[in-house]
Amino acid sequence: MIEDICPEKLTVGAQRLLMICGNLKAGERCLIVYDQKTQPVVDILLQTAKKVGSTLKVIEITDLEMHGSEPPSSVADQMCESQLVIGLTRKSMAHTKARQRACLAGARYLSLPEYSLELLQDKSLLADFIGESERTRRVAEHLSNKGVIRIITEKGTDLTMSSLGRQGNCCPGYVSEPGAMGSPPDIEANVSPIETSANGIAIIDGSIPHPELGLLDEDIRLEIKDGKISRIHGSNRVLFVLEKLFNSVDGHKSRILAECGIGLNPFANLTGVMLTDEGALGTMHLGFGSNSTVGGLNNVSFHLDFVLRLPTISVDGVVIVDKGKVLL
């Protein structure tokens, strides 16, 4: 029995996911793709949908190997036939061709990896997703088509990259239009930098949202040269896990800096879980691996994020985030 689970909070969280974040309407074709780990959340969503007069179709798949791994082709086809798709697998399908195809076919997509009953009742789901969307849009615009994006922190991060020719992605945590993707409670703006452009040092002092890592009790130092991790400094345990993950697929492509993201949810705190950590206001994250479905060119079945606290971020010399505070 999971402790501190409140049925009322679960119902509120499920209603906000379906009705506000998913914009679910009665009669719409809604598909939930899940695995064994997320079955308890599926049960709550089904109960809630029934109360509001909606019907959800569910498909269980085996646990995906890594964030960015493709689901079975038969499941991908059914995703394309749905109006709202909820990716409730433990590993994220957001960076898959299946998700991209579904959105191009008009599906709204909620990417909900690593969801649990605890997350379903977390206060981060109480954020004003619609109200925060304008700030998220402005940050995404400021990340677009920039010659130099620079990230520094008091702990020693000093990293530059370019987003010339790349469009920033506005991810407000809700989906109202065909083809939109959201990951509530994650509210963020991000961009896929030019794959060879990043150079410098990143001191990771927040989290690495992966079941084997999570919240960090020690800082990790990443050396990045010509867009790719060239060296990692940390404890033997962390280094062992990271090497295993990066080498689980193409060892070159998995180390390429694929994403620069800024968290914008004022209700979210770092928990070691992807969707709270990436969206936590006062943080930013660096994603490595796949970005070919979100504006980049790196195509690999892998995506791993590293979260930094209190960054200062400038774009072409203009500071847009000062020690975690968004200035826009």
ZAPATOR-211057 format. One record per residue (C-alpha): residue in three letters; x, z, y. Coordinates in Angstrom, 1 decimal, m for minus. Example, Ala and Ser with C-alpha at 12.3 -4.5 7.8 and 13.67 -1.06 7.14 Angstrom:
{residuo:Ala | x:12.3 | z:7.8 | y:m4.5};
{residuo:Ser | x:13.7 | z:7.1 | y:m1.1};
//
This chain:
{residuo:Met | x:0.0 | z:0.0 | y:0.0};
{residuo:Ile | x:1.4 | z:m1.0 | y:3.4};
{residuo:Glu | x:1.5 | z:1.9 | y:5.8};
{residuo:Asp | x:0.1 | z:1.8 | y:9.4};
{residuo:Ile | x:m2.2 | z:m1.2 | y:8.8};
{residuo:Cys | x:m5.3 | z:m1.1 | y:10.9};
{residuo:Pro | x:m8.2 | z:m3.3 | y:9.8};
{residuo:Glu | x:m9.6 | z:m3.6 | y:13.3};
{residuo:Lys | x:m6.2 | z:m4.8 | y:14.7};
{residuo:Leu | x:m5.9 | z:m7.3 | y:11.8};
{residuo:Thr | x:m9.3 | z:m8.8 | y:12.7};
{residuo:Val | x:m8.4 | z:m9.0 | y:16.4};
{residuo:Gly | x:m5.1 | z:m10.7 | y:15.5};
{residuo:Ala | x:m6.7 | z:m13.1 | y:13.2};
{residuo:Gln | x:m9.4 | z:m14.0 | y:15.7};
{residuo:Arg | x:m6.8 | z:m14.6 | y:18.4};
{residuo:Leu | x:m4.8 | z:m16.8 | y:16.1};
{residuo:Leu | x:m7.7 | z:m19.0 | y:15.0};
{residuo:Met | x:m9.9 | z:m19.1 | y:18.1};
{residuo:Ile | x:m7.4 | z:m18.8 | y:21.0};
{residuo:Cys | x:m4.1 | z:m20.0 | y:19.6};
{residuo:Gly | x:m5.6 | z:m22.6 | y:17.2};
{residuo:Asn | x:m8.6 | z:m23.5 | y:19.3};
{residuo:Leu | x:m10.6 | z:m23.7 | y:16.1};
{residuo:Lys | x:m14.1 | z:m25.1 | y:16.4};
{residuo:Ala | x:m16.9 | z:m24.9 | y:13.9};
{residuo:Gly | x:m16.9 | z:m27.9 | y:11.6};
{residuo:Glu | x:m13.3 | z:m28.9 | y:12.1};
{residuo:Arg | x:m11.0 | z:m29.7 | y:9.2};
{residuo:Cys | x:m8.5 | z:m26.8 | y:9.0};
{residuo:Leu | x:m5.8 | z:m26.6 | y:6.4};
{residuo:Ile | x:m3.6 | z:m23.6 | y:5.7};
{residuo:Val | x:m0.4 | z:m24.2 | y:3.7};
{residuo:Tyr | x:1.0 | z:m20.9 | y:2.4};
{residuo:Asp | x:3.2 | z:m19.4 | y:m0.3};
{residuo:Gln | x:2.9 | z:m16.3 | y:m2.4};
{residuo:Lys | x:4.6 | z:m14.1 | y:0.2};
{residuo:Thr | x:2.0 | z:m14.9 | y:2.9};
{residuo:Gln | x:m1.1 | z:m14.5 | y:0.6};
{residuo:Pro | x:m2.3 | z:m11.3 | y:2.3};
{residuo:Val | x:m2.4 | z:m13.0 | y:5.7};
{residuo:Val | x:m4.4 | z:m15.9 | y:4.3};
{residuo:Asp | x:m7.0 | z:m13.5 | y:3.0};
{residuo:Ile | x:m7.6 | z:m12.0 | y:6.4};
{residuo:Leu | x:m7.8 | z:m15.5 | y:8.1};
{residuo:Leu | x:m10.3 | z:m16.6 | y:5.5};
{residuo:Gln | x:m12.5 | z:m13.6 | y:6.1};
{residuo:Thr | x:m12.3 | z:m14.0 | y:9.9};
{residuo:Ala | x:m13.1 | z:m17.7 | y:9.7};
{residuo:Lys | x:m16.1 | z:m17.0 | y:7.6};
{residuo:Lys | x:m17.4 | z:m14.6 | y:10.2};
{residuo:Val | x:m17.2 | z:m17.2 | y:13.0};
{residuo:Gly | x:m18.8 | z:m19.9 | y:10.9};
{residuo:Ser | x:m15.7 | z:m22.0 | y:10.1};
{residuo:Thr | x:m14.3 | z:m23.1 | y:6.7};
{residuo:Leu | x:m10.6 | z:m23.3 | y:5.9};
{residuo:Lys | x:m9.0 | z:m25.2 | y:3.1};
{residuo:Val | x:m5.9 | z:m23.5 | y:1.6};
{residuo:Ile | x:m3.0 | z:m24.9 | y:m0.4};
{residuo:Glu | x:m0.4 | z:m22.7 | y:m2.0};
{residuo:Ile | x:3.1 | z:m24.1 | y:m2.5};
{residuo:Thr | x:6.3 | z:m22.7 | y:m4.0};
{residuo:Asp | x:8.6 | z:m20.9 | y:m1.6};
{residuo:Leu | x:10.7 | z:m23.4 | y:0.5};
{residuo:Glu | x:14.4 | z:m23.2 | y:0.2};
{residuo:Met | x:15.2 | z:m23.0 | y:4.0};
{residuo:His | x:13.6 | z:m23.4 | y:7.4};
{residuo:Gly | x:13.2 | z:m27.2 | y:7.8};
{residuo:Ser | x:12.7 | z:m27.9 | y:4.1};
{residuo:Glu | x:10.0 | z:m30.5 | y:3.4};
{residuo:Pro | x:6.7 | z:m29.6 | y:1.6};
{residuo:Pro | x:5.5 | z:m31.7 | y:m1.4};
{residuo:Ser | x:4.4 | z:m35.2 | y:m0.4};
{residuo:Ser | x:0.8 | z:m34.6 | y:m1.5};
{residuo:Val | x:0.6 | z:m31.6 | y:0.8};
{residuo:Ala | x:2.1 | z:m33.6 | y:3.7};
{residuo:Asp | x:m0.7 | z:m36.3 | y:3.2};
{residuo:Gln | x:m3.4 | z:m33.6 | y:3.4};
{residuo:Met | x:m1.8 | z:m32.2 | y:6.6};
{residuo:Cys | x:m2.2 | z:m35.7 | y:8.2};
{residuo:Glu | x:m6.0 | z:m35.6 | y:7.3};
{residuo:Ser | x:m6.6 | z:m32.3 | y:9.1};
{residuo:Gln | x:m7.5 | z:m31.5 | y:12.7};
{residuo:Leu | x:m5.8 | z:m28.1 | y:12.6};
{residuo:Val | x:m2.9 | z:m27.3 | y:10.3};
{residuo:Ile | x:m1.6 | z:m23.7 | y:9.9};
{residuo:Gly | x:1.9 | z:m23.6 | y:8.4};
{residuo:Leu | x:1.9 | z:m20.1 | y:6.9};
{residuo:Thr | x:4.8 | z:m20.5 | y:4.6};
{residuo:Arg | x:7.6 | z:m18.0 | y:4.7};
{residuo:Lys | x:10.1 | z:m20.7 | y:5.7};
{residuo:Ser | x:9.2 | z:m22.8 | y:8.8};
{residuo:Met | x:8.0 | z:m26.4 | y:8.4};
{residuo:Ala | x:8.1 | z:m27.0 | y:12.2};
{residuo:His | x:11.3 | z:m29.1 | y:11.9};
{residuo:Thr | x:10.0 | z:m31.3 | y:9.0};
{residuo:Lys | x:8.9 | z:m34.9 | y:8.9};
{residuo:Ala | x:5.6 | z:m33.7 | y:7.3};
{residuo:Arg | x:4.8 | z:m31.7 | y:10.4};
{residuo:Gln | x:5.8 | z:m34.5 | y:12.7};
{residuo:Arg | x:3.6 | z:m37.0 | y:10.8};
{residuo:Ala | x:0.7 | z:m34.6 | y:10.9};
{residuo:Cys | x:1.0 | z:m34.2 | y:14.7};
{residuo:Leu | x:1.4 | z:m38.0 | y:15.2};
{residuo:Ala | x:m1.8 | z:m38.4 | y:13.3};
{residuo:Gly | x:m3.6 | z:m36.1 | y:15.7};
{residuo:Ala | x:m3.4 | z:m32.7 | y:14.0};
{residuo:Arg | x:m2.9 | z:m29.5 | y:16.0};
{residuo:Tyr | x:m0.2 | z:m27.4 | y:14.3};
{residuo:Leu | x:0.3 | z:m23.7 | y:14.2};
{residuo:Ser | x:3.8 | z:m22.9 | y:12.8};
{residuo:Leu | x:3.6 | z:m19.3 | y:11.5};
{residuo:Pro | x:6.7 | z:m18.7 | y:9.3};
{residuo:Glu | x:7.4 | z:m15.2 | y:8.0};
{residuo:Tyr | x:4.0 | z:m13.9 | y:8.9};
{residuo:Ser | x:2.9 | z:m10.5 | y:7.6};
{residuo:Leu | x:0.1 | z:m8.1 | y:8.1};
{residuo:Glu | x:2.4 | z:m6.1 | y:10.4};
{residuo:Leu | x:3.0 | z:m9.2 | y:12.6};
{residuo:Leu | x:m0.7 | z:m10.0 | y:12.6};
{residuo:Gln | x:m1.5 | z:m6.7 | y:14.3};
{residuo:Asp | x:1.6 | z:m6.7 | y:16.6};
{residuo:Lys | x:1.0 | z:m6.3 | y:20.3};
{residuo:Ser | x:2.8 | z:m9.6 | y:21.0};
{residuo:Leu | x:m0.4 | z:m11.4 | y:19.9};
{residuo:Leu | x:m2.2 | z:m9.8 | y:22.8};
{residuo:Ala | x:m0.3 | z:m11.9 | y:25.3};
{residuo:Asp | x:m2.2 | z:m14.2 | y:27.7};
{residuo:Phe | x:m1.0 | z:m17.4 | y:26.0};
{residuo:Ile | x:m3.1 | z:m19.7 | y:28.3};
{residuo:Gly | x:m2.1 | z:m17.8 | y:31.4};
{residuo:Glu | x:1.6 | z:m18.0 | y:30.6};
{residuo:Ser | x:1.5 | z:m21.7 | y:30.0};
{residuo:Glu | x:2.3 | z:m22.7 | y:33.6};
{residuo:Arg | x:5.5 | z:m20.7 | y:33.7};
{residuo:Thr | x:6.4 | z:m22.1 | y:30.3};
{residuo:Arg | x:5.9 | z:m25.7 | y:31.5};
{residuo:Arg | x:8.0 | z:m25.1 | y:34.6};
{residuo:Val | x:10.9 | z:m23.7 | y:32.5};
{residuo:Ala | x:10.7 | z:m26.7 | y:30.2};
{residuo:Glu | x:10.9 | z:m29.0 | y:33.1};
{residuo:His | x:14.0 | z:m27.3 | y:34.4};
{residuo:Leu | x:15.7 | z:m27.7 | y:31.0};
{residuo:Ser | x:14.9 | z:m31.5 | y:31.0};
{residuo:Asn | x:17.6 | z:m34.1 | y:31.7};
{residuo:Lys | x:20.3 | z:m31.8 | y:33.0};
{residuo:Gly | x:24.0 | z:m32.6 | y:33.2};
{residuo:Val | x:25.1 | z:m29.1 | y:32.7};
{residuo:Ile | x:23.2 | z:m26.1 | y:31.2};
{residuo:Arg | x:25.4 | z:m23.0 | y:31.3};
{residuo:Ile | x:24.7 | z:m19.7 | y:29.5};
{residuo:Ile | x:26.7 | z:m16.6 | y:30.3};
{residuo:Thr | x:26.2 | z:m12.9 | y:29.4};
{residuo:Glu | x:28.0 | z:m9.7 | y:30.3};
{residuo:Lys | x:29.2 | z:m9.4 | y:26.7};
{residuo:Gly | x:31.3 | z:m12.6 | y:27.0};
{residuo:Thr | x:29.0 | z:m15.6 | y:26.3};
{residuo:Asp | x:30.1 | z:m18.6 | y:28.2};
{residuo:Leu | x:28.6 | z:m21.8 | y:26.8};
{residuo:Thr | x:27.9 | z:m25.2 | y:28.4};
{residuo:Met | x:25.9 | z:m28.2 | y:27.1};
{residuo:Ser | x:24.1 | z:m31.2 | y:28.4};
{residuo:Ser | x:20.5 | z:m32.3 | y:28.1};
{residuo:Leu | x:20.8 | z:m35.7 | y:29.8};
{residuo:Gly | x:18.1 | z:m38.0 | y:28.6};
{residuo:Arg | x:16.3 | z:m35.1 | y:26.7};
{residuo:Gln | x:12.9 | z:m33.7 | y:27.5};
{residuo:Gly | x:12.3 | z:m30.0 | y:27.5};
{residuo:Asn | x:9.6 | z:m28.7 | y:25.2};
{residuo:Cys | x:6.8 | z:m26.5 | y:26.5};
{residuo:Cys | x:5.7 | z:m24.1 | y:23.7};
{residuo:Pro | x:3.0 | z:m21.8 | y:25.1};
{residuo:Gly | x:1.8 | z:m20.4 | y:21.7};
{residuo:Tyr | x:m1.5 | z:m22.2 | y:21.6};
{residuo:Val | x:m2.7 | z:m25.7 | y:20.7};
{residuo:Ser | x:m5.6 | z:m27.3 | y:22.5};
{residuo:Glu | x:m4.7 | z:m31.0 | y:22.3};
{residuo:Pro | x:m4.2 | z:m33.4 | y:19.3};
{residuo:Gly | x:m0.6 | z:m33.4 | y:18.3};
{residuo:Ala | x:0.3 | z:m30.1 | y:19.9};
{residuo:Met | x:2.4 | z:m27.5 | y:18.2};
{residuo:Gly | x:2.5 | z:m23.7 | y:18.8};
{residuo:Ser | x:4.0 | z:m20.7 | y:17.1};
{residuo:Pro | x:2.2 | z:m17.6 | y:18.3};
{residuo:Pro | x:3.3 | z:m15.0 | y:19.3};
{residuo:Asp | x:6.3 | z:m17.1 | y:20.2};
{residuo:Ile | x:6.1 | z:m18.3 | y:23.8};
{residuo:Glu | x:9.1 | z:m20.4 | y:24.8};
{residuo:Ala | x:10.6 | z:m23.4 | y:26.5};
{residuo:Asn | x:13.4 | z:m25.2 | y:24.8};
{residuo:Val | x:15.4 | z:m28.4 | y:24.8};
{residuo:Ser | x:17.5 | z:m30.3 | y:22.3};
{residuo:Pro | x:21.0 | z:m30.7 | y:23.9};
{residuo:Ile | x:23.2 | z:m33.7 | y:23.3};
{residuo:Glu | x:24.6 | z:m33.0 | y:19.9};
{residuo:Thr | x:28.3 | z:m33.3 | y:20.9};
{residuo:Ser | x:28.0 | z:m31.7 | y:24.3};
{residuo:Ala | x:28.2 | z:m27.9 | y:23.7};
{residuo:Asn | x:31.5 | z:m26.1 | y:24.2};
{residuo:Gly | x:32.3 | z:m22.4 | y:24.6};
{residuo:Ile | x:31.6 | z:m19.0 | y:23.2};
{residuo:Ala | x:28.3 | z:m17.4 | y:22.3};
{residuo:Ile | x:28.2 | z:m13.6 | y:21.6};
{residuo:Ile | x:25.1 | z:m13.0 | y:19.5};
{residuo:Asp | x:23.8 | z:m9.4 | y:20.1};
{residuo:Gly | x:20.1 | z:m9.7 | y:19.3};
{residuo:Ser | x:19.2 | z:m11.0 | y:15.9};
{residuo:Ile | x:19.5 | z:m13.8 | y:13.4};
{residuo:Pro | x:15.9 | z:m14.3 | y:12.3};
{residuo:His | x:16.4 | z:m14.7 | y:8.5};
{residuo:Pro | x:15.3 | z:m12.3 | y:5.7};
{residuo:Glu | x:19.0 | z:m11.6 | y:4.8};
{residuo:Leu | x:20.1 | z:m10.8 | y:8.4};
{residuo:Gly | x:17.4 | z:m9.9 | y:11.0};
{residuo:Leu | x:18.2 | z:m7.4 | y:13.8};
{residuo:Leu | x:22.0 | z:m7.1 | y:14.4};
{residuo:Asp | x:23.8 | z:m3.8 | y:14.5};
{residuo:Glu | x:27.1 | z:m5.6 | y:15.5};
{residuo:Asp | x:27.8 | z:m8.6 | y:17.7};
{residuo:Ile | x:28.6 | z:m12.0 | y:16.2};
{residuo:Arg | x:31.0 | z:m14.3 | y:18.0};
{residuo:Leu | x:30.4 | z:m18.1 | y:17.7};
{residuo:Glu | x:33.0 | z:m20.5 | y:18.8};
{residuo:Ile | x:31.5 | z:m23.9 | y:19.5};
{residuo:Lys | x:33.4 | z:m27.1 | y:20.1};
{residuo:Asp | x:32.0 | z:m30.6 | y:20.7};
{residuo:Gly | x:28.5 | z:m29.4 | y:19.8};
{residuo:Lys | x:29.3 | z:m27.7 | y:16.5};
{residuo:Ile | x:30.2 | z:m24.2 | y:15.3};
{residuo:Ser | x:34.0 | z:m24.3 | y:14.7};
{residuo:Arg | x:34.4 | z:m20.6 | y:13.9};
{residuo:Ile | x:32.4 | z:m17.4 | y:13.3};
{residuo:His | x:33.6 | z:m13.9 | y:13.8};
{residuo:Gly | x:31.8 | z:m10.9 | y:12.3};
{residuo:Ser | x:31.6 | z:m8.5 | y:9.4};
{residuo:Asn | x:32.4 | z:m9.8 | y:5.9};
{residuo:Arg | x:28.7 | z:m9.3 | y:4.9};
{residuo:Val | x:27.4 | z:m11.4 | y:7.8};
{residuo:Leu | x:30.0 | z:m14.1 | y:7.3};
{residuo:Phe | x:29.2 | z:m14.3 | y:3.6};
{residuo:Val | x:25.5 | z:m14.8 | y:4.3};
{residuo:Leu | x:26.0 | z:m17.3 | y:7.1};
{residuo:Glu | x:28.5 | z:m19.4 | y:5.1};
{residuo:Lys | x:26.1 | z:m19.5 | y:2.2};
{residuo:Leu | x:23.2 | z:m20.6 | y:4.5};
{residuo:Phe | x:25.2 | z:m23.2 | y:6.4};
{residuo:Asn | x:26.7 | z:m24.7 | y:3.1};
{residuo:Ser | x:23.3 | z:m24.8 | y:1.4};
{residuo:Val | x:22.8 | z:m28.3 | y:2.9};
{residuo:Asp | x:25.1 | z:m30.7 | y:4.8};
{residuo:Gly | x:27.9 | z:m28.4 | y:6.0};
{residuo:His | x:28.5 | z:m30.5 | y:9.1};
{residuo:Lys | x:25.0 | z:m31.2 | y:10.3};
{residuo:Ser | x:23.8 | z:m27.6 | y:9.7};
{residuo:Arg | x:26.4 | z:m26.3 | y:12.2};
{residuo:Ile | x:25.4 | z:m28.6 | y:15.1};
{residuo:Leu | x:23.8 | z:m26.9 | y:18.1};
{residuo:Ala | x:20.3 | z:m28.3 | y:18.0};
{residuo:Glu | x:18.3 | z:m26.1 | y:20.4};
{residuo:Cys | x:18.5 | z:m24.1 | y:23.5};
{residuo:Gly | x:15.4 | z:m21.9 | y:23.9};
{residuo:Ile | x:14.2 | z:m19.3 | y:26.4};
{residuo:Gly | x:11.7 | z:m16.6 | y:25.3};
{residuo:Leu | x:8.7 | z:m16.0 | y:27.6};
{residuo:Asn | x:6.3 | z:m13.6 | y:25.9};
{residuo:Pro | x:6.3 | z:m10.3 | y:27.9};
{residuo:Phe | x:4.6 | z:m8.5 | y:25.0};
{residuo:Ala | x:7.2 | z:m9.4 | y:22.4};
{residuo:Asn | x:10.2 | z:m7.3 | y:21.3};
{residuo:Leu | x:13.0 | z:m8.1 | y:19.0};
{residuo:Thr | x:12.0 | z:m7.2 | y:15.4};
{residuo:Gly | x:14.2 | z:m9.5 | y:13.3};
{residuo:Val | x:11.2 | z:m11.8 | y:12.7};
{residuo:Met | x:11.5 | z:m15.4 | y:14.0};
{residuo:Leu | x:8.3 | z:m15.6 | y:16.0};
{residuo:Thr | x:8.7 | z:m12.4 | y:17.9};
{residuo:Asp | x:12.4 | z:m12.8 | y:18.5};
{residuo:Glu | x:12.4 | z:m16.4 | y:19.7};
{residuo:Gly | x:9.6 | z:m15.6 | y:22.1};
{residuo:Ala | x:10.7 | z:m12.3 | y:23.5};
{residuo:Leu | x:11.0 | z:m12.3 | y:27.3};
{residuo:Gly | x:14.6 | z:m11.4 | y:28.4};
{residuo:Thr | x:16.2 | z:m13.3 | y:25.5};
{residuo:Met | x:17.3 | z:m16.8 | y:24.7};
{residuo:His | x:18.1 | z:m18.4 | y:21.3};
{residuo:Leu | x:20.5 | z:m21.1 | y:20.0};
{residuo:Gly | x:19.2 | z:m23.1 | y:17.1};
{residuo:Phe | x:21.5 | z:m24.9 | y:14.7};
{residuo:Gly | x:20.7 | z:m27.7 | y:12.4};
{residuo:Ser | x:17.6 | z:m29.9 | y:12.7};
{residuo:Asn | x:16.2 | z:m31.2 | y:16.0};
{residuo:Ser | x:15.2 | z:m34.8 | y:15.1};
{residuo:Thr | x:11.5 | z:m33.9 | y:15.3};
{residuo:Val | x:11.7 | z:m32.2 | y:18.6};
{residuo:Gly | x:13.7 | z:m34.6 | y:20.7};
{residuo:Gly | x:17.1 | z:m34.7 | y:19.2};
{residuo:Leu | x:19.0 | z:m36.8 | y:16.7};
{residuo:Asn | x:20.2 | z:m34.4 | y:14.0};
{residuo:Asn | x:18.2 | z:m34.9 | y:10.8};
{residuo:Val | x:18.9 | z:m32.2 | y:8.2};
{residuo:Ser | x:16.6 | z:m29.9 | y:6.2};
{residuo:Phe | x:17.9 | z:m26.8 | y:7.9};
{residuo:His | x:17.4 | z:m24.7 | y:11.1};
{residuo:Leu | x:18.8 | z:m21.3 | y:11.9};
{residuo:Asp | x:18.4 | z:m19.4 | y:15.2};
{residuo:Phe | x:20.7 | z:m16.9 | y:16.9};
{residuo:Val | x:19.2 | z:m14.6 | y:19.6};
{residuo:Leu | x:21.0 | z:m13.4 | y:22.7};
{residuo:Arg | x:19.9 | z:m10.6 | y:25.0};
{residuo:Leu | x:19.8 | z:m10.7 | y:28.8};
{residuo:Pro | x:21.3 | z:m14.2 | y:29.4};
{residuo:Thr | x:22.0 | z:m15.8 | y:32.7};
{residuo:Ile | x:21.2 | z:m19.5 | y:32.5};
{residuo:Ser | x:21.9 | z:m22.1 | y:35.2};
{residuo:Val | x:21.0 | z:m25.8 | y:35.2};
{residuo:Asp | x:23.2 | z:m28.1 | y:37.2};
{residuo:Gly | x:24.3 | z:m25.1 | y:39.2};
{residuo:Val | x:20.8 | z:m23.6 | y:39.8};
{residuo:Val | x:20.2 | z:m20.2 | y:38.2};
{residuo:Ile | x:16.8 | z:m20.2 | y:36.5};
{residuo:Val | x:17.3 | z:m17.0 | y:34.4};
{residuo:Asp | x:19.3 | z:m14.0 | y:35.8};
{residuo:Lys | x:20.2 | z:m11.4 | y:33.2};
{residuo:Gly | x:17.0 | z:m12.1 | y:31.3};
{residuo:Lys | x:14.8 | z:m12.3 | y:34.3};
{residuo:Val | x:13.1 | z:m15.7 | y:34.8};
{residuo:Leu | x:13.4 | z:m16.7 | y:38.4};
{residuo:Leu | x:10.9 | z:m19.6 | y:38.4};
//
